């Protein structure tokens, strides 16, 4: 799957179009369940449908498959903020994600330093 179709703007889609997209991605996932980008795509669709829990579950699967992918980490961060769950952003907690997020935060700081 190309990354250009991931960039599709799900936020402005009608519910029934999102459901169709979801059905299509579900088929793709069934055929290839270790493709991180498919989980990202489905996560974005779930987010647009307002199902943050399902979106998080999928972005977590994507991160399991490729933990260094900054796009996945960015999406995860956005979902945690939507969920108002800021624990993972604190550097001194016991979450296994703390390490990922400390890397992510320094990545973002690096971007804003330019």
C-alpha positions as CSV (number, residue, x, y, z in Angstrom):
1,X,0.0,0.0,0.0
2,X,1.3,3.4,-0.9
3,X,1.6,6.1,1.8
4,X,-0.2,8.6,-0.3
5,X,-3.6,6.9,0.3
6,X,-2.8,7.1,4.1
7,X,-2.7,10.9,3.6
8,X,-6.4,10.8,2.5
9,X,-8.3,13.3,4.5
10,X,-10.7,11.2,6.6
11,X,-11.7,14.2,8.7
12,X,-14.0,15.6,6.0
13,X,-15.6,12.3,5.0
14,X,-19.2,11.4,5.5
15,X,-20.0,8.6,8.0
16,X,-21.1,6.1,5.3
17,X,-17.9,6.8,3.3
18,X,-15.8,6.2,6.4
19,X,-17.7,2.9,7.0
20,X,-16.9,1.8,3.4
21,X,-13.2,2.8,3.9
22,X,-13.2,0.8,7.1
23,X,-14.6,-2.3,5.4
24,X,-12.0,-2.0,2.7
25,X,-9.1,-1.6,5.2
26,X,-10.5,-4.5,7.3
27,X,-10.2,-6.7,4.2
28,X,-6.7,-5.5,3.6
29,X,-5.7,-6.2,7.2
30,X,-7.1,-9.7,7.0
31,X,-4.9,-10.3,4.0
32,X,-1.8,-8.7,5.5
33,X,-1.8,-8.3,9.2
34,X,1.8,-7.2,9.7
35,X,1.7,-4.0,7.6
36,X,1.9,-1.1,10.1
37,X,0.6,1.4,7.6
38,X,-2.7,-0.5,7.3
39,X,-3.2,-0.2,11.1
40,X,-2.3,3.5,10.8
41,X,-4.9,3.9,8.1
42,X,-7.5,2.1,10.1
43,X,-6.6,4.1,13.2
44,X,-7.2,7.4,11.3
45,X,-10.6,6.1,10.1
46,X,-11.6,5.1,13.7
47,X,-10.4,8.5,14.9
48,X,-12.6,10.3,12.3
49,X,-15.5,8.0,13.4
50,X,-14.9,9.2,17.0
51,X,-13.8,5.8,18.3
52,X,-10.6,6.8,20.1
53,X,-10.2,3.4,21.9
54,X,-10.2,1.5,18.6
55,X,-7.9,4.1,17.0
56,X,-5.5,3.6,19.9
57,X,-5.6,-0.2,19.7
58,X,-4.6,0.0,16.0
59,X,-1.9,2.6,16.4
60,X,-0.4,0.4,19.2
61,X,-0.4,-2.5,16.7
62,X,1.4,-0.3,14.2
63,X,4.0,0.7,16.9
64,X,4.5,-2.9,17.8
65,X,5.4,-3.6,14.2
66,X,7.6,-0.5,13.8
67,X,8.4,1.3,17.0
68,X,10.7,3.9,15.3
69,X,8.1,5.2,12.9
70,X,7.6,8.9,13.8
71,X,4.3,9.0,12.0
72,X,2.9,6.3,14.3
73,X,4.3,7.9,17.4
74,X,2.9,11.3,16.3
75,X,-0.5,9.8,15.8
76,X,-0.3,8.0,19.2
77,X,0.5,11.3,20.9
78,X,-2.4,13.0,19.2
79,X,-4.8,10.2,20.3
80,X,-3.5,10.4,23.9
81,X,-4.2,14.1,23.9
82,X,-7.7,13.6,22.5
83,X,-8.2,11.1,25.3
84,X,-6.8,13.6,27.8
85,X,-4.4,11.0,28.9
86,X,-1.1,12.8,29.6
87,X,0.6,10.2,31.7
88,X,2.6,8.9,28.8
89,X,4.1,12.3,28.2
90,X,5.7,12.5,31.6
91,X,9.3,11.3,31.5
92,X,9.5,9.9,35.1
93,X,6.7,7.3,35.1
94,X,6.9,3.6,34.8
95,X,5.2,3.1,31.5
96,X,7.2,1.2,28.9
97,X,6.1,4.0,26.5
98,X,8.0,6.6,28.5
99,X,11.1,5.8,26.5
100,X,9.3,6.0,23.2
101,X,7.7,9.3,24.2
102,X,10.9,10.8,25.5
103,X,12.5,10.1,22.1
104,X,9.3,11.5,20.5
105,X,9.4,14.7,22.5
106,X,13.0,15.3,21.8
107,X,12.2,14.6,18.1
108,X,9.5,17.3,18.3
109,X,11.8,19.7,20.2
110,X,14.4,19.1,17.5
111,X,11.9,20.1,14.8
112,X,10.9,23.3,16.7
113,X,14.5,24.2,17.3
114,X,15.1,24.9,13.5
